[in-house]
């Protein structure tokens, strides 16, 4: 494991990663451990247009 990977795995929050992003330019994203840690730092967000599997259209005003 490279030194860059070791430093990356010590990061605890996405904000910390974002501040140090330039330090991780040589990071190999193909490494499964690195990929899993990145997903833990930045989990996928829920789509606000989907409720219980149904796609919901939200309009601020009534459509014309």
N, CA, C and O atoms as a CHARMM CRD file, in Angstrom:
* protein
*
  256
    1    1 UNK  N      0.85800  -1.17900   0.00000 PROA 1      0.00000
    2    1 UNK  CA     0.00000   0.00000   0.00000 PROA 1      0.00000
    3    1 UNK  C      0.90200   1.24000   0.00000 PROA 1      0.00000
    4    1 UNK  O      1.89500   1.30000   0.72500 PROA 1      0.00000
    5    2 UNK  N      0.54700   2.19900  -0.80300 PROA 2      0.00000
    6    2 UNK  CA     1.36500   3.39600  -0.94200 PROA 2      0.00000
    7    2 UNK  C      1.14800   4.36400   0.22200 PROA 2      0.00000
    8    2 UNK  O      0.17800   4.26500   0.97400 PROA 2      0.00000
    9    3 UNK  N      2.07500   5.28600   0.33600 PROA 3      0.00000
   10    3 UNK  CA     1.99600   6.30600   1.39600 PROA 3      0.00000
   11    3 UNK  C      0.75800   7.18400   1.21900 PROA 3      0.00000
   12    3 UNK  O      0.12800   7.57700   2.20100 PROA 3      0.00000
   13    4 UNK  N      0.41000   7.49000  -0.03000 PROA 4      0.00000
   14    4 UNK  CA    -0.77000   8.31300  -0.31200 PROA 4      0.00000
   15    4 UNK  C     -2.02900   7.58700   0.16400 PROA 4      0.00000
   16    4 UNK  O     -2.91600   8.19500   0.76300 PROA 4      0.00000
   17    5 UNK  N     -2.10000   6.27900  -0.10800 PROA 5      0.00000
   18    5 UNK  CA    -3.26200   5.49400   0.31200 PROA 5      0.00000
   19    5 UNK  C     -3.37900   5.45400   1.82900 PROA 5      0.00000
   20    5 UNK  O     -4.47700   5.56600   2.37400 PROA 5      0.00000
   21    6 UNK  N     -2.26600   5.29800   2.50200 PROA 6      0.00000
   22    6 UNK  CA    -2.27900   5.25100   3.96800 PROA 6      0.00000
   23    6 UNK  C     -2.77700   6.56900   4.55500 PROA 6      0.00000
   24    6 UNK  O     -3.56700   6.57400   5.49900 PROA 6      0.00000
   25    7 UNK  N     -2.31000   7.69500   3.99000 PROA 7      0.00000
   26    7 UNK  CA    -2.77600   8.99800   4.47500 PROA 7      0.00000
   27    7 UNK  C     -4.26900   9.17200   4.19700 PROA 7      0.00000
   28    7 UNK  O     -4.99700   9.72400   5.02200 PROA 7      0.00000
   29    8 UNK  N     -4.72000   8.70100   3.03600 PROA 8      0.00000
   30    8 UNK  CA    -6.13100   8.81100   2.67800 PROA 8      0.00000
   31    8 UNK  C     -7.00700   8.00500   3.63100 PROA 8      0.00000
   32    8 UNK  O     -8.07200   8.47200   4.03400 PROA 8      0.00000
   33    9 UNK  N     -6.57700   6.81600   3.98900 PROA 9      0.00000
   34    9 UNK  CA    -7.37200   5.96100   4.86400 PROA 9      0.00000
   35    9 UNK  C     -7.47000   6.50400   6.29400 PROA 9      0.00000
   36    9 UNK  O     -8.33000   6.06700   7.05800 PROA 9      0.00000
   37   10 UNK  N     -6.60700   7.44300   6.66000 PROA 10     0.00000
   38   10 UNK  CA    -6.66300   8.06700   7.98700 PROA 10     0.00000
   39   10 UNK  C     -7.67000   9.20800   8.04900 PROA 10     0.00000
   40   10 UNK  O     -8.01200   9.67300   9.13700 PROA 10     0.00000
   41   11 UNK  N     -8.14800   9.66400   6.89800 PROA 11     0.00000
   42   11 UNK  CA    -9.12300  10.76000   6.83800 PROA 11     0.00000
   43   11 UNK  C    -10.45200  10.26100   7.39700 PROA 11     0.00000
   44   11 UNK  O    -10.90600   9.17100   7.05000 PROA 11     0.00000
   45   12 UNK  N    -11.07500  11.06200   8.26200 PROA 12     0.00000
   46   12 UNK  CA   -12.31200  10.64700   8.93900 PROA 12     0.00000
   47   12 UNK  C    -13.58800  11.25100   8.35900 PROA 12     0.00000
   48   12 UNK  O    -14.64700  10.63100   8.45100 PROA 12     0.00000
   49   13 UNK  N    -13.51600  12.44800   7.76300 PROA 13     0.00000
   50   13 UNK  CA   -14.71800  13.11300   7.25000 PROA 13     0.00000
   51   13 UNK  C    -14.49900  13.59000   5.81400 PROA 13     0.00000
   52   13 UNK  O    -13.36500  13.73400   5.35800 PROA 13     0.00000
   53   14 UNK  N    -15.60900  13.83100   5.11300 PROA 14     0.00000
   54   14 UNK  CA   -15.50800  14.33500   3.75100 PROA 14     0.00000
   55   14 UNK  C    -14.90600  15.73800   3.73500 PROA 14     0.00000
   56   14 UNK  O    -14.15500  16.07700   2.82100 PROA 14     0.00000
   57   15 UNK  N    -15.22300  16.54600   4.72600 PROA 15     0.00000
   58   15 UNK  CA   -14.66300  17.90300   4.78700 PROA 15     0.00000
   59   15 UNK  C    -13.14200  17.85600   4.90000 PROA 15     0.00000
   60   15 UNK  O    -12.44100  18.63600   4.25600 PROA 15     0.00000
   61   16 UNK  N    -12.64100  16.94600   5.71600 PROA 16     0.00000
   62   16 UNK  CA   -11.18800  16.78700   5.85800 PROA 16     0.00000
   63   16 UNK  C    -10.58500  16.34600   4.51600 PROA 16     0.00000
   64   16 UNK  O     -9.53800  16.85100   4.11000 PROA 16     0.00000
   65   17 UNK  N    -11.24000  15.41500   3.83800 PROA 17     0.00000
   66   17 UNK  CA   -10.77500  14.96900   2.51900 PROA 17     0.00000
   67   17 UNK  C    -10.77200  16.12900   1.53700 PROA 17     0.00000
   68   17 UNK  O     -9.81800  16.30000   0.77900 PROA 17     0.00000
   69   18 UNK  N    -11.83100  16.92300   1.54600 PROA 18     0.00000
   70   18 UNK  CA   -11.95200  18.03000   0.60500 PROA 18     0.00000
   71   18 UNK  C    -10.83100  19.05500   0.80600 PROA 18     0.00000
   72   18 UNK  O    -10.29500  19.58200  -0.16900 PROA 18     0.00000
   73   19 UNK  N    -10.47700  19.33600   2.05000 PROA 19     0.00000
   74   19 UNK  CA    -9.39700  20.28500   2.34400 PROA 19     0.00000
   75   19 UNK  C     -8.03900  19.75900   1.88200 PROA 19     0.00000
   76   19 UNK  O     -7.17600  20.53800   1.47900 PROA 19     0.00000
   77   20 UNK  N     -7.84800  18.43500   1.94100 PROA 20     0.00000
   78   20 UNK  CA    -6.56600  17.83000   1.59600 PROA 20     0.00000
   79   20 UNK  C     -6.58000  17.16100   0.22400 PROA 20     0.00000
   80   20 UNK  O     -5.67400  16.39400  -0.10100 PROA 20     0.00000
   81   21 UNK  N     -7.58700  17.44200  -0.56900 PROA 21     0.00000
   82   21 UNK  CA    -7.78100  16.77200  -1.86100 PROA 21     0.00000
   83   21 UNK  C     -6.51800  16.80000  -2.73100 PROA 21     0.00000
   84   21 UNK  O     -6.20100  15.81500  -3.39800 PROA 21     0.00000
   85   22 UNK  N     -5.80800  17.91400  -2.72300 PROA 22     0.00000
   86   22 UNK  CA    -4.61000  18.03900  -3.56000 PROA 22     0.00000
   87   22 UNK  C     -3.51400  17.05100  -3.15100 PROA 22     0.00000
   88   22 UNK  O     -2.66600  16.70300  -3.97300 PROA 22     0.00000
   89   23 UNK  N     -3.51800  16.59600  -1.90100 PROA 23     0.00000
   90   23 UNK  CA    -2.51900  15.63600  -1.42800 PROA 23     0.00000
   91   23 UNK  C     -2.77100  14.23400  -1.98400 PROA 23     0.00000
   92   23 UNK  O     -1.86900  13.39700  -1.97500 PROA 23     0.00000
   93   24 UNK  N     -3.97400  13.97100  -2.46200 PROA 24     0.00000
   94   24 UNK  CA    -4.34300  12.62900  -2.88700 PROA 24     0.00000
   95   24 UNK  C     -4.39800  12.47800  -4.40600 PROA 24     0.00000
   96   24 UNK  O     -5.09600  11.59900  -4.91200 PROA 24     0.00000
   97   25 UNK  N     -3.67200  13.32200  -5.13900 PROA 25     0.00000
   98   25 UNK  CA    -3.70600  13.27200  -6.60200 PROA 25     0.00000
   99   25 UNK  C     -3.17800  11.95600  -7.15900 PROA 25     0.00000
  100   25 UNK  O     -3.64100  11.51900  -8.21200 PROA 25     0.00000
  101   26 UNK  N     -2.22600  11.31100  -6.49200 PROA 26     0.00000
  102   26 UNK  CA    -1.67000  10.05600  -6.97100 PROA 26     0.00000
  103   26 UNK  C     -2.40600   8.83000  -6.46300 PROA 26     0.00000
  104   26 UNK  O     -1.92400   7.70900  -6.62400 PROA 26     0.00000
  105   27 UNK  N     -3.55700   9.02400  -5.85700 PROA 27     0.00000
  106   27 UNK  CA    -4.32400   7.94000  -5.25700 PROA 27     0.00000
  107   27 UNK  C     -4.88100   7.00600  -6.31900 PROA 27     0.00000
  108   27 UNK  O     -5.45600   7.45400  -7.31100 PROA 27     0.00000
  109   28 UNK  N     -4.70900   5.69800  -6.10800 PROA 28     0.00000
  110   28 UNK  CA    -5.21900   4.71200  -7.06400 PROA 28     0.00000
  111   28 UNK  C     -6.63200   4.31500  -6.65500 PROA 28     0.00000
  112   28 UNK  O     -6.82500   3.56300  -5.70000 PROA 28     0.00000
  113   29 UNK  N     -7.60600   4.82400  -7.38300 PROA 29     0.00000
  114   29 UNK  CA    -9.01000   4.56900  -7.06700 PROA 29     0.00000
  115   29 UNK  C     -9.39600   3.12900  -7.39600 PROA 29     0.00000
  116   29 UNK  O    -10.46100   2.66900  -6.98500 PROA 29     0.00000
  117   30 UNK  N     -8.54800   2.41700  -8.12800 PROA 30     0.00000
  118   30 UNK  CA    -8.83400   1.02000  -8.45000 PROA 30     0.00000
  119   30 UNK  C     -8.62500   0.09900  -7.26200 PROA 30     0.00000
  120   30 UNK  O     -9.07200  -1.04700  -7.28000 PROA 30     0.00000
  121   31 UNK  N     -7.94900   0.58900  -6.22600 PROA 31     0.00000
  122   31 UNK  CA    -7.73500  -0.19700  -5.00400 PROA 31     0.00000
  123   31 UNK  C     -9.07500  -0.33000  -4.27600 PROA 31     0.00000
  124   31 UNK  O     -9.69000   0.68500  -3.94800 PROA 31     0.00000
  125   32 UNK  N     -9.54300  -1.56200  -4.01500 PROA 32     0.00000
  126   32 UNK  CA   -10.85500  -1.74600  -3.36700 PROA 32     0.00000
  127   32 UNK  C    -10.96600  -1.07200  -2.00000 PROA 32     0.00000
  128   32 UNK  O    -12.02900  -0.55300  -1.66100 PROA 32     0.00000
  129   33 UNK  N     -9.90400  -1.06900  -1.21700 PROA 33     0.00000
  130   33 UNK  CA    -9.94200  -0.42300   0.10000 PROA 33     0.00000
  131   33 UNK  C    -10.12800   1.07600  -0.00700 PROA 33     0.00000
  132   33 UNK  O    -10.87900   1.67600   0.76200 PROA 33     0.00000
  133   34 UNK  N     -9.44200   1.68000  -0.96400 PROA 34     0.00000
  134   34 UNK  CA    -9.55300   3.12100  -1.19400 PROA 34     0.00000
  135   34 UNK  C    -10.96300   3.45400  -1.67700 PROA 34     0.00000
  136   34 UNK  O    -11.57200   4.41800  -1.21400 PROA 34     0.00000
  137   35 UNK  N    -11.47900   2.65100  -2.61000 PROA 35     0.00000
  138   35 UNK  CA   -12.82000   2.89700  -3.15300 PROA 35     0.00000
  139   35 UNK  C    -13.88200   2.81000  -2.05500 PROA 35     0.00000
  140   35 UNK  O    -14.77300   3.65700  -1.98600 PROA 35     0.00000
  141   36 UNK  N    -13.79400   1.79500  -1.20300 PROA 36     0.00000
  142   36 UNK  CA   -14.77100   1.63800  -0.11400 PROA 36     0.00000
  143   36 UNK  C    -14.70000   2.81000   0.86200 PROA 36     0.00000
  144   36 UNK  O    -15.72900   3.30700   1.32000 PROA 36     0.00000
  145   37 UNK  N    -13.46800   3.25400   1.18100 PROA 37     0.00000
  146   37 UNK  CA   -13.31900   4.36200   2.13100 PROA 37     0.00000
  147   37 UNK  C    -13.90000   5.65000   1.54200 PROA 37     0.00000
  148   37 UNK  O    -14.53400   6.42900   2.25400 PROA 37     0.00000
  149   38 UNK  N    -13.68500   5.87000   0.24700 PROA 38     0.00000
  150   38 UNK  CA   -14.23300   7.06100  -0.39600 PROA 38     0.00000
  151   38 UNK  C    -15.75500   7.03000  -0.37400 PROA 38     0.00000
  152   38 UNK  O    -16.39100   8.06400  -0.17100 PROA 38     0.00000
  153   39 UNK  N    -16.34500   5.86400  -0.57900 PROA 39     0.00000
  154   39 UNK  CA   -17.80500   5.74000  -0.52100 PROA 39     0.00000
  155   39 UNK  C    -18.32500   5.98800   0.89200 PROA 39     0.00000
  156   39 UNK  O    -19.41600   6.53400   1.06100 PROA 39     0.00000
  157   40 UNK  N    -17.55800   5.59200   1.90900 PROA 40     0.00000
  158   40 UNK  CA   -17.95900   5.86000   3.29500 PROA 40     0.00000
  159   40 UNK  C    -17.90800   7.35700   3.59800 PROA 40     0.00000
  160   40 UNK  O    -18.75700   7.87700   4.32200 PROA 40     0.00000
  161   41 UNK  N    -16.90900   8.04700   3.04000 PROA 41     0.00000
  162   41 UNK  CA   -16.78100   9.49200   3.27300 PROA 41     0.00000
  163   41 UNK  C    -17.87700  10.27400   2.57100 PROA 41     0.00000
  164   41 UNK  O    -18.33100  11.30000   3.07800 PROA 41     0.00000
  165   42 UNK  N    -18.30600   9.79800   1.40800 PROA 42     0.00000
  166   42 UNK  CA   -19.28500  10.51900   0.59800 PROA 42     0.00000
  167   42 UNK  C    -20.36700   9.55400   0.13400 PROA 42     0.00000
  168   42 UNK  O    -20.38500   9.15900  -1.03200 PROA 42     0.00000
  169   43 UNK  N    -21.27600   9.16600   1.03700 PROA 43     0.00000
  170   43 UNK  CA   -22.31500   8.20900   0.64700 PROA 43     0.00000
  171   43 UNK  C    -23.26800   8.82900  -0.37300 PROA 43     0.00000
  172   43 UNK  O    -23.45000  10.04600  -0.39100 PROA 43     0.00000
  173   44 UNK  N    -23.87800   7.99400  -1.22500 PROA 44     0.00000
  174   44 UNK  CA   -24.82200   8.53800  -2.21100 PROA 44     0.00000
  175   44 UNK  C    -26.02700   9.18200  -1.53300 PROA 44     0.00000
  176   44 UNK  O    -26.52600   8.69800  -0.51700 PROA 44     0.00000
  177   45 UNK  N    -26.46800  10.26200  -2.10900 PROA 45     0.00000
  178   45 UNK  CA   -27.61300  10.99200  -1.55600 PROA 45     0.00000
  179   45 UNK  C    -28.91000  10.41600  -2.11800 PROA 45     0.00000
  180   45 UNK  O    -28.95400   9.94200  -3.25300 PROA 45     0.00000
  181   46 UNK  N    -29.94500  10.46400  -1.31800 PROA 46     0.00000
  182   46 UNK  CA   -31.25600  10.01200  -1.78200 PROA 46     0.00000
  183   46 UNK  C    -31.78900  11.01000  -2.80400 PROA 46     0.00000
  184   46 UNK  O    -31.59900  12.21700  -2.65100 PROA 46     0.00000
  185   47 UNK  N    -32.44300  10.52300  -3.82300 PROA 47     0.00000
  186   47 UNK  CA   -33.03100  11.37000  -4.85000 PROA 47     0.00000
  187   47 UNK  C    -34.33100  11.95600  -4.30100 PROA 47     0.00000
  188   47 UNK  O    -35.25100  11.20200  -3.98400 PROA 47     0.00000
  189   48 UNK  N    -34.43200  13.29000  -4.18000 PROA 48     0.00000
  190   48 UNK  CA   -35.64600  13.87600  -3.60300 PROA 48     0.00000
  191   48 UNK  C    -36.88800  13.68900  -4.46400 PROA 48     0.00000
  192   48 UNK  O    -38.00400  13.89700  -3.98900 PROA 48     0.00000
  193   49 UNK  N    -36.70900  13.29900  -5.72500 PROA 49     0.00000
  194   49 UNK  CA   -37.85300  13.11000  -6.60400 PROA 49     0.00000
  195   49 UNK  C    -38.40200  11.69100  -6.57900 PROA 49     0.00000
  196   49 UNK  O    -39.30300  11.36300  -7.35100 PROA 49     0.00000
  197   50 UNK  N    -37.86100  10.83100  -5.68500 PROA 50     0.00000
  198   50 UNK  CA   -38.32600   9.44900  -5.61200 PROA 50     0.00000
  199   50 UNK  C    -38.83400   9.17300  -4.19800 PROA 50     0.00000
  200   50 UNK  O    -38.10400   9.36000  -3.22500 PROA 50     0.00000
  201   51 UNK  N    -40.07800   8.73100  -4.08900 PROA 51     0.00000
  202   51 UNK  CA   -40.68400   8.40000  -2.80200 PROA 51     0.00000
  203   51 UNK  C    -41.20100   6.97100  -2.87800 PROA 51     0.00000
  204   51 UNK  O    -42.05900   6.65900  -3.70400 PROA 51     0.00000
  205   52 UNK  N    -40.68300   6.11300  -2.02500 PROA 52     0.00000
  206   52 UNK  CA   -41.08500   4.70300  -2.01200 PROA 52     0.00000
  207   52 UNK  C    -41.03200   4.07200  -3.39900 PROA 52     0.00000
  208   52 UNK  O    -41.90700   3.28900  -3.76600 PROA 52     0.00000
  209   53 UNK  N    -40.00100   4.41800  -4.16400 PROA 53     0.00000
  210   53 UNK  CA   -39.81800   3.83500  -5.48700 PROA 53     0.00000
  211   53 UNK  C    -40.61000   4.50100  -6.58700 PROA 53     0.00000
  212   53 UNK  O    -40.42300   4.16600  -7.75700 PROA 53     0.00000
  213   54 UNK  N    -41.50000   5.44300  -6.25400 PROA 54     0.00000
  214   54 UNK  CA   -42.29300   6.14100  -7.26300 PROA 54     0.00000
  215   54 UNK  C    -41.64600   7.48200  -7.57100 PROA 54     0.00000
  216   54 UNK  O    -41.23300   8.19900  -6.66000 PROA 54     0.00000
  217   55 UNK  N    -41.55700   7.82100  -8.84000 PROA 55     0.00000
  218   55 UNK  CA   -40.97700   9.10200  -9.24100 PROA 55     0.00000
  219   55 UNK  C    -42.04300  10.18300  -9.08900 PROA 55     0.00000
  220   55 UNK  O    -43.14200  10.07300  -9.63300 PROA 55     0.00000
  221   56 UNK  N    -41.69900  11.22600  -8.34400 PROA 56     0.00000
  222   56 UNK  CA   -42.62400  12.31400  -8.05700 PROA 56     0.00000
  223   56 UNK  C    -42.11300  13.59000  -8.74000 PROA 56     0.00000
  224   56 UNK  O    -40.96000  13.97600  -8.54900 PROA 56     0.00000
  225   57 UNK  N    -42.97000  14.24100  -9.53300 PROA 57     0.00000
  226   57 UNK  CA   -42.63200  15.52500 -10.12200 PROA 57     0.00000
  227   57 UNK  C    -43.07100  16.61600  -9.16700 PROA 57     0.00000
  228   57 UNK  O    -44.20200  16.61200  -8.68100 PROA 57     0.00000
  229   58 UNK  N    -42.18700  17.53400  -8.90500 PROA 58     0.00000
  230   58 UNK  CA   -42.50200  18.61700  -7.97500 PROA 58     0.00000
  231   58 UNK  C    -42.45300  19.93300  -8.74100 PROA 58     0.00000
  232   58 UNK  O    -41.44700  20.26600  -9.36700 PROA 58     0.00000
  233   59 UNK  N    -43.55400  20.67500  -8.68300 PROA 59     0.00000
  234   59 UNK  CA   -43.64200  21.96000  -9.35800 PROA 59     0.00000
  235   59 UNK  C    -43.80400  23.05500  -8.31100 PROA 59     0.00000
  236   59 UNK  O    -44.57400  22.91300  -7.36000 PROA 59     0.00000
  237   60 UNK  N    -43.06500  24.15500  -8.49800 PROA 60     0.00000
  238   60 UNK  CA   -43.24400  25.28700  -7.59000 PROA 60     0.00000
  239   60 UNK  C    -44.54500  26.02400  -7.90400 PROA 60     0.00000
  240   60 UNK  O    -45.21400  26.52900  -7.00200 PROA 60     0.00000
  241   61 UNK  N    -44.89300  26.08200  -9.18000 PROA 61     0.00000
  242   61 UNK  CA   -46.14300  26.70600  -9.61400 PROA 61     0.00000
  243   61 UNK  C    -46.89200  25.69000 -10.45600 PROA 61     0.00000
  244   61 UNK  O    -46.31200  24.72900 -10.96000 PROA 61     0.00000
  245   62 UNK  N    -48.17100  25.91700 -10.59800 PROA 62     0.00000
  246   62 UNK  CA   -48.94600  25.02300 -11.43900 PROA 62     0.00000
  247   62 UNK  C    -48.46500  25.13200 -12.87900 PROA 62     0.00000
  248   62 UNK  O    -48.21900  26.23600 -13.36500 PROA 62     0.00000
  249   63 UNK  N    -48.32900  24.01700 -13.55900 PROA 63     0.00000
  250   63 UNK  CA   -47.92100  24.09700 -14.96700 PROA 63     0.00000
  251   63 UNK  C    -49.04200  24.71700 -15.79400 PROA 63     0.00000
  252   63 UNK  O    -50.22000  24.54800 -15.48000 PROA 63     0.00000
  253   64 UNK  N    -48.67800  25.42100 -16.83100 PROA 64     0.00000
  254   64 UNK  CA   -49.67800  26.08800 -17.68800 PROA 64     0.00000
  255   64 UNK  C    -50.17000  25.17700 -18.75800 PROA 64     0.00000
  256   64 UNK  O    -51.01100  25.57100 -19.56500 PROA 64     0.00000
